[in-house]
Amino acid sequence: LVLLVPELTFLTGLSDLRQNSRMLKEVMWEMIQSPQQHYQRLTSLLHRIRDSPDASRELQRWGLCLDTDIYRTQGHILPVERINLRHRSFLPAEDVGWHREVTKEVPIAVISINSWLLVYPKRLQHLAKDLLGAMRSSSGAMGIQVGQPTVQELRDDRIESYVRSIQGSLGSQDKVQLLLCIIPSGRDDVYGAIKKLCCVQTPVPSQVISAQSLTGHPGKIRSVVQKVLLQINCKLGGQLWGVDIPL
């Protein structure tokens, strides 16, 4: 038995925050800071310590002295890497991201999605319809052909319903390229069961999407679907982009 003194412990982890999207966004905003913001916060802390009589006395008691500026040294800036797609290449922006370019251009190698299975519970059929529409509207610019899926609409969202439907569909069809499942929000148990089935028992590339990801304004859903299409292309053996690696 381990007894912890509450006054001497600190809460760690974000497990309880995952259900609170607004608070999680605020925490991530605090964690993801630019170098300039980091610098401003550190120098502000150093000035507050200097201007606080109690802090100054405590540092003096320890024989410590803090500079009011962080240590400066000579840095080396690496040249920007050129990103290559099939028909063009480009230099990434300052934020070193190129999501916008890869969703509007054809990747180096594209795999067409012809034989695939779409599974979702009946109460999420509106999200399945939105997902299919967004996949078709987004796939053209990326050069990915998305065929008509075999649809399995479940009566409920129990684990047994997903597993039984997937096993029956995979067993009755010759070759399924991809299994795409829509699951209710916060159902890690359903996600785990689907991945165990598709990775261990009946190997097939799978993509599981939470209902929460497909809820919101059309721009958000389109962005999610674009990322999903890129993931699927990789899982099927496609190649999104490359960089020059000289000898």
C-alpha positions in Angstrom: 0.0 0.0 0.0 1.4 3.4 -1.1 0.1 6.5 0.7 0.7 9.8 -1.1 0.6 13.2 0.7 -1.7 15.3 -1.4 0.2 18.5 -0.7 3.4 16.9 -2.1 2.0 15.5 -5.3 1.3 16.9 -8.8 -1.4 15.9 -11.2 0.1 14.6 -14.5 -1.4 13.4 -17.8 -4.4 14.5 -19.9 -6.6 11.4 -19.7 -9.5 13.2 -18.1 -9.2 16.2 -20.5 -9.8 14.1 -23.6 -13.6 14.4 -23.0 -13.4 18.2 -22.7 -12.4 19.4 -26.1 -12.4 23.1 -25.2 -10.1 22.6 -22.2 -7.8 20.2 -24.2 -7.5 22.9 -26.9 -6.5 25.5 -24.3 -3.9 23.1 -22.7 -2.4 22.4 -26.2 -2.3 26.1 -27.0 -0.2 26.6 -23.8 2.1 23.7 -24.7 2.7 24.5 -28.4 4.5 27.9 -28.3 6.7 29.5 -30.9 10.4 30.1 -30.0 9.7 33.8 -29.6 6.9 33.1 -27.2 9.1 30.7 -25.2 11.8 33.5 -25.0 9.3 36.1 -23.9 7.9 33.9 -21.1 11.3 32.9 -19.8 12.7 36.5 -19.7 9.4 37.6 -18.1 9.9 35.0 -15.4 13.5 36.1 -14.8 12.4 39.7 -14.4 9.6 38.7 -12.0 12.2 36.8 -9.9 14.5 39.8 -9.9 11.8 42.3 -8.9 10.5 40.0 -6.1 12.2 40.8 -2.7 11.4 37.4 -1.3 12.8 35.6 -4.4 15.9 37.7 -4.3 16.5 37.0 -0.6 16.0 33.2 -1.2 18.5 33.2 -4.1 21.0 35.2 -2.1 20.6 32.7 0.8 21.6 29.9 -1.6 24.4 31.9 -3.1 22.7 32.0 -6.5 22.5 34.8 -9.1 20.2 34.6 -12.1 20.8 36.7 -15.2 17.8 38.6 -16.6 18.4 37.1 -20.1 18.7 33.6 -21.2 22.1 32.3 -22.6 22.8 33.3 -26.2 24.9 31.3 -28.5 25.6 31.1 -32.2 23.1 28.9 -34.0 23.3 27.1 -37.4 20.3 27.2 -39.7 19.9 24.2 -41.9 18.8 24.7 -45.6 15.2 24.0 -46.3 14.5 20.6 -47.9 12.7 20.5 -51.2 9.5 18.3 -51.1 8.8 16.3 -54.3 5.4 15.3 -55.5 4.7 13.5 -58.8 4.4 16.5 -61.0 6.1 19.3 -59.1 8.3 20.1 -56.1 8.2 23.0 -53.6 9.9 24.4 -50.5 7.7 24.2 -47.4 6.5 27.3 -45.5 8.1 28.6 -42.4 5.9 26.4 -40.2 7.6 23.4 -42.0 4.2 21.9 -43.0 2.9 20.9 -46.4 -0.5 19.5 -45.8 -2.1 22.0 -48.1 0.1 21.1 -51.1 -0.2 17.3 -50.8 -4.0 17.6 -50.7 -4.2 19.6 -53.9 -1.6 17.7 -55.9 -1.1 14.1 -57.1 1.2 12.1 -54.8 4.2 10.2 -56.2 2.4 6.8 -56.2 -1.4 6.5 -55.9 -3.4 3.3 -55.2 -7.0 3.3 -56.4 -9.6 2.2 -53.8 -11.8 -0.2 -55.8 -12.8 -3.0 -53.4 -13.5 -1.7 -49.9 -15.9 -2.2 -47.0 -17.7 0.6 -45.1 -19.1 -0.3 -41.7 -21.1 2.0 -39.4 -24.1 1.8 -36.9 -27.5 2.8 -38.2 -27.6 5.9 -36.0 -24.5 7.3 -37.7 -25.7 6.8 -41.2 -25.8 10.6 -41.8 -22.1 10.8 -41.0 -21.4 7.9 -43.4 -23.2 9.8 -46.1 -21.2 12.9 -45.4 -17.9 10.9 -45.3 -18.6 9.3 -48.7 -19.4 12.7 -50.2 -16.3 14.3 -48.8 -14.1 11.4 -50.0 -15.4 11.8 -53.6 -15.0 15.5 -53.7 -11.5 15.5 -52.2 -10.1 12.5 -54.0 -10.0 14.0 -57.5 -7.4 16.7 -56.8 -5.2 14.0 -55.1 -5.5 11.7 -58.1 -7.1 8.9 -55.9 -9.9 6.9 -57.4 -12.6 6.0 -54.9 -15.0 3.3 -56.0 -18.4 2.4 -54.5 -18.0 0.6 -51.2 -19.8 -2.5 -49.9 -21.9 -1.0 -47.1 -22.6 -2.8 -43.8 -25.1 -0.8 -41.6 -25.2 -2.2 -38.1 -28.3 -2.2 -35.9 -26.3 -1.1 -32.8 -22.8 -0.1 -31.9 -21.9 -3.2 -29.8 -18.4 -4.7 -30.2 -20.0 -8.1 -31.2 -22.0 -6.4 -34.0 -18.9 -4.9 -35.5 -16.8 -8.1 -35.3 -19.5 -10.4 -36.6 -20.3 -8.1 -39.6 -16.6 -7.6 -40.5 -15.9 -11.3 -40.2 -18.9 -12.2 -42.4 -18.0 -9.6 -45.0 -14.3 -10.5 -45.3 -15.2 -14.1 -45.5 -17.8 -13.7 -48.3 -15.7 -11.5 -50.6 -12.7 -12.5 -52.7 -10.4 -9.6 -52.0 -11.0 -6.5 -49.8 -8.5 -3.8 -50.2 -9.6 -1.7 -47.2 -12.0 -1.8 -44.2 -13.3 1.6 -43.1 -15.3 1.8 -39.9 -17.1 4.7 -38.3 -17.4 4.3 -34.5 -19.1 6.3 -31.8 -17.0 8.9 -30.0 -15.0 7.7 -27.0 -15.3 4.0 -27.8 -11.7 2.8 -27.4 -13.0 -0.7 -26.8 -14.6 -0.9 -30.3 -11.4 0.6 -31.8 -9.2 -2.0 -30.1 -11.5 -4.9 -31.2 -11.5 -3.8 -34.8 -7.7 -3.4 -34.9 -7.1 -6.8 -33.3 -9.4 -8.4 -35.8 -7.8 -6.6 -38.8 -4.2 -6.9 -37.7 -4.1 -10.3 -36.1 -7.0 -12.6 -36.9 -8.0 -11.5 -40.5 -5.2 -9.2 -41.8 -6.6 -6.4 -44.0 -5.7 -2.6 -44.1 -8.1 -0.8 -41.9 -9.1 2.8 -41.1 -11.2 3.6 -38.0 -12.8 7.1 -37.8 -14.5 8.5 -34.7 -17.9 10.1 -35.1 -16.5 13.2 -33.4 -14.0 13.7 -36.2 -16.9 13.9 -38.7 -19.0 16.4 -36.7 -18.7 20.1 -37.4 -18.6 22.5 -40.3 -17.9 21.2 -43.9 -14.4 22.7 -43.9 -13.4 20.7 -40.8 -14.8 17.5 -42.2 -13.1 18.0 -45.6 -9.8 18.5 -43.8 -10.2 15.3 -41.8 -11.2 13.3 -44.9 -8.2 14.6 -46.8 -5.9 13.4 -44.1 -7.7 10.1 -44.0 -7.3 9.6 -47.7 -3.5 10.2 -47.4 -3.3 7.7 -44.6 -5.3 5.1 -46.6 -3.0 5.6 -49.7 0.0 4.9 -47.5 -1.6 1.8 -45.9 -2.4 0.4 -49.4 1.2 0.8 -50.5 1.2 4.3 -52.0 3.9 7.0 -51.7 2.8 10.5 -50.8 6.0 12.6 -51.2 9.8 12.4 -51.1 12.9 14.4 -50.6 16.2 14.5 -52.4 18.8 12.4 -50.7 22.2 13.0 -52.4 25.1 10.5 -52.2 
